[in-house]
Amino acid sequence: MNFKLRRLKHLKKELLTKLAVLIILVYIIVLVFLLYRPFFIFFFLLFLASISRMYNHIYWLPQLGFELYSTATILTGLLLGPWLGLLQGILSQFFAYFFSGKIKHYALIGIISWAIIGFICGLIRNLNISVTKIGIFFIVLYEGITTPLFRLSGVRTFSAIFHLITHIIIGIFLFSTLAPILYNILR
């Protein structure tokens, strides 16, 4: 009985310690968000973009067009300006490929493309165009330009077409639903 009581006290103390650490972490995150909002926005979006293609570790899956680096890059450009949009395009694309384990020669095409798109989004951020229209436009433009380049660089035809179709469909969904919500929260 004494052992159970000690164990219960130990678990209670451990739980209180974890709760205290969690409260401190939440406090730090809120503080960083309030004091260093651009820093928080940039790295929050970079984190989401970086992990968004980890499903690609399963090598027998075709290149599904689900990713968040396009959303992160466009939102960063619109919220923080051209230079951070450019940087987000480079870093989020690189880390997404890195964490998915699929850094190949053709990754450079995407990195350069999203860097340019992030920069352009920063330049047009004051034109009062909806994030949905901007996002869908740049997804379609990206696929229209890069799919032939990917194909020329050796990507299989089926993979290129499958990625093009799923990326546009998922991009339309993301920029019609999630991106406007994130944009309004982070603005």
HELIX and SHEET records of a PDB file:
HELIX    1   1 ASN A    2  LEU A   35  1                                  34    
HELIX    2   2 ARG A   37  ILE A   51  1                                  15    
HELIX    3   3 MET A   54  HIS A   57  5                                   4    
HELIX    4   4 TYR A   69  LEU A   80  1                                  12    
HELIX    5   5 PRO A   82  SER A  100  1                                  19    
HELIX    6   6 ALA A  107  LEU A  123  1                                  17    
HELIX    7   7 VAL A  131  LEU A  152  1                                  22    
HELIX    8   8 THR A  157  SER A  176  1                                  20    
HELIX    9   9 LEU A  178  LEU A  186  1                                   9    
END                                                                             
